[in-house]
Amino acid sequence: MKTDKYLLTIYNALDGYFGDLHWWPGETPFEVVVGAILTQNTSWNNVKVAVENLKSREFLDPEKLFEIEDNILAELIRPSGYYNVKTRRLKAFLRFLHREYGGNLEEMFEEDLWILREKLLDVNGIGEETADSILLYAGNKPIFVVDLYTRRILQRHNIIDGSPDYGEIQKLFMTNLPASVRLFNQYHALLVNTGKHFCRKTPRCEGCPLENMESMLLALESR
């Protein structure tokens, strides 16, 4: 079977089960950027508390957050964990935003996708998953986000083997699916939800929307 049909079969099965997930939650692109940085190595529920702390003090703004003292910022984002490290990462991004784009997030997202991606990866503390989350969810750029759940699900369904790197897995999606922001957004959200509810470290296969994946693929191949 062609990989594109394989990936679309997975998508349709998950989409039919979970429905539209409206991910990533955030009222503004800047809130999404902050959330993408804070969610590293922690649960989203903890990030929500940290973001609400920033909102309650009206600091969820590029200029205000850029000017806030590090110790105050660290205390506000404490619920997200590793708050001193994440304070440095937020400030590194904000320095980048002001240096390159005058603090203007809209201007930043007018940059070419791949040029901006390379620039983001040069910012201290921003790796590929965080950079791509910023690009897709805050910037509406057509790029696929890869995470632990993506890798685990693909491995368990024999779509990948060995240890392909982030870029190889990303390429699998981006060369076999339409370059659609909505599709990439929803697909990643579906994989995350599948990973959280079913495809855990110890899998819960019963009831998983991909439980009968092999039979679905055989049916497709026989057409």
Secondary structure, DSSP 4 states (H G I P E B T S, - for coil): --HHHHHHHHHHHHHHHH----PSP-SSHHHHHHHHHHTTTS-HHHHHHHHHHHHHTT--SHHHHHHS-HHHHHHHTGGGSSHHHHHHHHHHHHHHHHHHHTT-HHHHHTS-HHHHHHHHHTSTT--HHHHHHIIIIIT--------HHHHHHHHHTTSS-S---HHHHHHHHHHHS---HHHHHHHHHHHHHHHHHTSSSS---TT-TTTTHHHHHHHHHT-
